[in-house]
Amino acid sequence: MAATRTEAPADTRMMGIVHDALRRDLRRARVVLAAEAPPPRAQREAVAEQVSWLMSFLHAHHHGEDVGLYPAVRERNAAAGPLIDAMDAQHRGVGPAIEEVEAAAVAFRGGDAGGERMRLLAAVDALEAVLLPHLRQEEDEMMPVVAATLTDGELSGIDHEHFVKPKSFVELGYEGHWLLDDLDVERRDVVTRSVPAVPRFVLLHGFARRYRRRAAACWDASTRPARRVQTSGRVEVEVDAPPDAVWDVVRDVTRVGEWSHECRTAVWLDGASEARPGTRFRGRNVAGVFRWGRVCEVVSADPWELTWRTVPSRFYPDRTTWTIRLREAEGGGTRIEQTFDGSGPELLLRLYGLVIPAHRDRTEKLAGDLRRLGAVAEPHEVPGALAESERRR
């Protein structure tokens, strides 16, 4: 008999959604604070208030993990003890950075005559330096352990007791819209289905205007996410696998499904069997509820560098050129760089951005792809849960 939802392994995707919301607002705050011109008074006060709220949320989030989630995992899974100890230590390390951001936000709200804006910017930078690596390790290492240790029902009970029950309905309403801000269809469903039908309706329709007003007061047009797809970008990561091993995976496009978060399969066309200039393949992609295929053509396939481009068609007139470039990293391993550059009708680019919000800023997802690419090149060193956990986020 198939397991019920409550008996199934814990669904930890919500953790990635929470973390992405934290990253998003810290990034938005940094843009406002680092701008050449200081924000006007109303925006200054709104940003300071939002940053203070963000720190309160982060403190409560870590407290819920410390007293609820981690002890439950430790009790059931003794082998997870060292990893939980590392998470606890990181929480203690993040604490002083949170306190400095809180103090700087209060000072900034009162004015900027004495350099309070630069103090808050420095505090946000210092917080990100200790927080962002922690969030990544929690997603990559801790969440697969949670999924292997707790059932979905057990995790839901912990969430309710430590993350929902201590908050008022109004607080939860604002928090819900904060999480939903700019989510794609699939992840939006993860958030909304965690709430029963009647309160879900009230949360979605009773608090939306309040959140929109507050967000608009904080983030001007320059900090709001773009509504069109990102047409160019560059990401770079360093992995332990040697360049030749990574290159063997890169040049075999039929293996793309092993490491890409979006392209699930690729097949050679017209009898081709390897990457050479002019050979073509078809990739099939999945993003949320959307599925599509594109024909691609290899531009160059020199050792340690592969370039291909999508072929425009009647239904997909846009064009994007992709390159993966490898080089030896200092101290061993491989530095992997991926770039893309595209163009297309403006109306189509905005439509793509509307139906696939994840394509408005692809940096995090593409960096995750490259980390998985390195993992595939050295499968004996990487837990099998890593690829699945990142794909589900």
N, C-alpha and C positions, 0 to 999 in steps of 0.2 A: 504494500500500500504506500502511495506517495505521502511524503511528509506534509503536514499542514503548514500554513505560513508561520504560525507561532512556533512550530517545531523545526523549521528550516534554519540553516545557519544565519547568524545575525547579518542583516543588511546594513552595511556601514557607509552607504553613499551619503547619508546626511552629514557625516563628519566632513567630507570633502566640500560639500555645499557651504557649510558654516565657515570653513577655512577660506574658501574662495571669497566669501562676503567680507571677511576680515581683510584679506589682501586687497580687495577692490577699494574699500573705503580708505585704507591707509595710502594706497596709490593716489586716490583722488585728493586726499588731504595734502599729500606732498606736492601735487601739481599746483594747488592754490597757494601753498606756503612758499613755494620756490619761484612763483611768478615774479617778473620784473617789477610790476606795480602791486602794491599791497591791496588786499581786498577792501571794499568799502565796509563801513561799520556794520551794516546788517548782515553781510556775508561773513565778516570776521566773527561776529557773535554766534551765528548759526554753525559755522565750522567748529568753533571751540566747543559748543554744546554737543555737537555730534561726536567729536573726538572723545569728550568726557564720557558720553554714553557708551562709546565703543570700548573704552577701557573698563567700564563697569561690566559690560557684557563679557569681555575677555576674562576678567577676574572670576565672575560667576561660572563661566564655562570651565575654567581650570579647576575651580573648587568642586564642581560636580564630578569631574573626572577623578579628582583626588579622593573624594569620599564615597563615590558611587561606582563608577565604571572600573577603575583600576583595581580596587579591592576585590570586586567580584571576579575579575579575571585571575587575579593572584590566587584566590581561594580555590579556583577550579583548575588552574594550570600552573603548577610550581615552576615549570621550565621557563615561564614568562617573567619570572622574578627579576633577572638582571635588566631586561628591557624596560619593565615598569619602573625599576629604580632609576634608570636613565631618564624616563619621562618625568618622574618626580623631581629629579635634580634640575632638569631643564625648566620646569615650572618655577622652581625657586630662583633660578637665574633670570627668568623673565620678569619676576615680581618687581625688582627695583626699577627696571625700565618702564613698566606700567606706571609706577608711582611718579616717575619723572615726567612722563607724558601728561598724566593727570594734573600735576602742579603747573606745568608749562601751559596747558590748555586754559586753566583758570586765570593765569596771568595774562594770556593772550586775549581772553574775552574782555578783560578790562581795558585794553588798549595796546598800542604798539610803539609808544614813545621811547621805550628803553630797550628795543631789540627783542621784544617778546616773540615776534613771528619767527625770527631765526632760532631762538631758543626752542620753540616748539618743533620747528623743522629738524633741528639736531636731535631732539628727543625722539621724534618719529623714526629718523634714520637709525638711531641706536636701538630702538625697539625692534625694528625689522631685522637688524643684524643678528639678534638672538632668537626672535620669534619665528621668522620664516624657515630657517633650517629645522626648527622643532616641528613645525606644522608638516613639513615634507617628510620627516622621519616618522611622524605619527601616522601619516597616510600610507607610506610605503612599507613600514615594518609593524607598527602596532595594530593597525586595522585588520590585516590578515590574521593576526593572532586572535583578535576579538571575534572575528567571524568563525574561526576554527574552535573557539572555546565556548561561546554563548549561542543560544538559540535566538531567533528573531523576537520571540515573545519575551525572553529574559532581557534583551537589550531594550525593548520597548518599555518594559517595566522600570528599568533603571532611568531611561530618559524621562518618563513621566514623574518619577519620584524626585529626581535631582535637577532636572532642567525645565520642567513645565510647572509642577505643583507650587514651587516657591514664588511664582510670578503671577501678577494679576492678569485678568483677561485683556485689559487695555495694553499692558506691556507685551503680552503675547501677540496681540494684533499688530502692533508696530514691528515687532521682531519678525513676524511672518512676512510682512511686505518687504522688510529689509533683506530677508533671505531670497525672496522671489525677484528682486530687482535684477533685470536683464538675464534671467535664467532661460535656457532653451526649454523646449516642450517636455523632453524626457525628465530633466531634473526638476522642473516645476511640478511635475506629477508626483515626484518623490516627496516634495514638501507638502503638497495639498492633501495627498492621500493619507498622511500621518495624522490628520485631524478628522474627527467624526463629521458626518454630513451637515448637521444643523450648525454647530459652531464654525465649520468651514465656510458656510455661506456668509455668516456674520463677519468672520475675519476677512474674507475676500472683498466684501462689498461695504462693510461698515468702517474700515480703517484705511482704505486705499487713498482717499483724498488727503487725509492727514499726512500720510507718508510722502505722497507726491509733493505737497507744499513744503515739507521740511527738506526733502532732498533737493528741490529746486532752489531753496534759499541757500543751501550749502554749495552746490556744485553748478557753476555756470557752464556755458556751452563748451568751454575748452576742456572741462574735466568730465563731462558726461561721455559715456561710451559712444563711439561712432555708430551710426545707423546703417552704414554700408559695410560690405565685407572688407577685410584687410587685404589689400592687393599686393603688398610687398612686405618682406620681413627677413629677419636673420636670427637664428638661435645657435648656440654652441654649448656643448657639454663635453666632459672628459669621462671616459670609461676605462675599466681595467683591461679589457680585451685588447690584444695586439692588432695593429692596423690590417694585416693580411686576413685575420679571422673576421674582422668587421667587414672588410671588402668582399669576402666570399658571400656574406649575407646580402649586402647592398646590391651587388651586381645581379643577383638572382631575384628578379622582381616578383617571381611567383611565391617568394617567402615573405612578402610585405605584410601579409595578415598576421605574422608572428609578432610584429612589433608596432604596427601602426594602430592608433586609436580609432581610425576612421576607414581606411582602405582595408577591407576584409579579404579580398581575393584579387589576384591579377593573373591573366593568362596571355601567353604570347599569341600573336596573330600572324596569318599568312605564312605559316611554317617556320617562323623564327623560333630559336631556342636559346639565344643568349643576347646580351646587351651589346649591340653594335650600332654605329650611326645609321639612322634610317629605319631600324627595326621598330615594330609597333607592338603594343600590348593593350589590353583592356583592363582597367581597374574598376572594381565595384565597391561602392562606398556606403556607409551607414552613419547618419547623424540624427540621433533622436528617432523620430518616426519617419524620417526621410531616407530614401534609398535611391541611388542613381549610379550610372556607369559612365566612364569617359574613356575614349581612345587616346592613348598617349604615344608619342614618338621619341625614341632615344636620339638625343643631339650629339652627345659624346660619351664615351665609356673608357676613358684613360684609366690606368691603374690608380686607385684611391680617389677617383673623382667621376661621378656619374651625373649627367644632366639629361633631363627629359622635359617635354612640354606637352600640355594638353592640346588636342587637335580640335579646332572650332568646328561646330556642326550647326545645323539649322536650329536645333533646340538649345544648344549651348554655344553661343557665338563668342564667348569670352575665351581668353588664352592665358595660361600661366606657365612659366618656365621654372623648373625646380632643379636644384643642384645639391648633392650631398658630397662633401669634400672631407677627406681624412688626412691627418698628419700625426706623426709620433708626438706623444705628450712627454714633457719633461718628467723624468723619473719612471718612464714606462707607461704602457697603456696607449690610448688613442684619443685625440681631440677630434670630435665630430662636429662639423659645421653644416648647417642646412640653410639655404637661402631660397626665396621664391619671389617672383616678380610677375605681375599679371596686369591685364587690361581687359576692358569690355565696356559695353554700353552702360552709361551711368544708371539708367533706370533698372537695368538687370542687376547691377551690383547692389543697389539699394534693396531690391526684391530679395536677393540672396541673403542680405543682412537681416531682413525681416523674418524670413522663414528659418534661417539657421543662425541664431544669435552667436553661437560659439565661434563663427567665422569672423566676427568683428575684431577679435583679438586672439590670435592663435598661439601666442608665445608659449604659454604654459603647457598646452597640449602637445605642441611640436617638440618641446624640450623633453617631455615625458616619452615621446616616441623614440628619441635618440638614446635615452637611458635604457629603454627596453631593447633597442637595437644592440647596444653593448652587452646586455644581459643574454640575448639570444646567442651572441658569439661565444659566450662562456657559460653555457647552461648549468654546468656543474657547480657554479658558485652562487647561483641566484635561486631563491625559493620560488617554487612554481606559483605560489599565490600572488607574487608581485604583479605579473602581467594581468591576471584576472582582476585584481583589486583596482589597478589603475584604469583598466578598460571600463569598469563599472562606474567610475566617478564621472 
